[in-house]
Structure formats: structure tokens, C-alpha cells
Amino acid sequence: MNWEKIKPGVWSGWGGAIVAVFVGFNYGGWMTTGAADAMAKESVTVAVVERLGTIALAQLNRDGAKTKSSAK
């Protein structure tokens, strides 16, 4: 093999790989495992709070003692 002939192709391959990784992580939606885990935990927390908040509000509105204590 003649290194001088394949050298531009190898460098182009490395350059293309670096550009692909840069574009993928910044604009393509790729993410690391840590970032995905953090996003999943935040999503779960928001979903649980929304669901439990709705249930708590419904229970508060059904509470008969609430109206008696606020009338004092």
C-alpha cells in the first residue's frame, strides 16, 4: 500500500466522523445515557405530580369538612 495515496481518504474519513458526531449531538437529537436518564427522571416526576395533584384536588373538593371549617 502506498500511504501517500490513501492518506487523504483516511483524513477525510476522520473529519467526516467528527463532523457527524458534532452535528448529531448538537442538532440531531443524540444524547448520552446520563442525559437520557435525567430527562426520563424529570418526565416521570412531572407526570406523577400532575396525576397526584389532580387526585388531591378532587378529594379536597369532595371533603365535606372543608366547608364547615371555612365557615367559622
N, C-alpha and C positions, 0 to 999 in steps of 0.2 A: 504494500500500500504506500502511496505517496501522500504523506501527511500534508504537504503544501496544497494538494488538490482538494482534500476533504476538510481542511481546516475551516474555510468559510461556512460550509454546511453545518459543522458542529457548533460553531459560534452562533449561527442563525437559529439553530435548534434551541440552544440555551437561552438566547434572547427572547425567542417566541414563548418559551415556557415561563420565563419571568414575567413577561407582559400578560400572558394568560392568567397567571396566578394573581397579579395585581388587579386586573380588570375583574376577575371572578370574585375576589374578596371585597372589593370596593363598590362594584356596580352590579354584579351578577347574583348577589344574594347568598354567596357561600359564607359559611361561618365555622368557627371552631366548635369543638364539643362543649367547652366551657361556656361559650356564648349561647349555644343552643339550650344547655341546661338552665342557665339563668333566665332565658326567655320563657322556657316551659314552667319554671317555678313561679315566675311573675304572673303568667297566664292562669295558672291553677289558683293562685292566691286571689286574683281578681274575680274569677268565676265563683269561688267559694264565698267570698264576701258578698257578692251580688246576690247569690242564692240565699244565704243565711239572712241577709238584710231584708229581703222580701218576706221571708218566713217570719222573722221577728216583728216586722211592721204589721203583718196580717194578724199575728197573735195579740199585739198591742191594741189594735183596733177592735178585736173581739173581747177584750178584757172588760168585764162589767165593773170591776172595782176602780177602774181608771176614772170613770165619770163621777163616781161618788167622792173620790179623794180630791178631784179638782174643783168640786162644787163647794168645798169648805171655805 
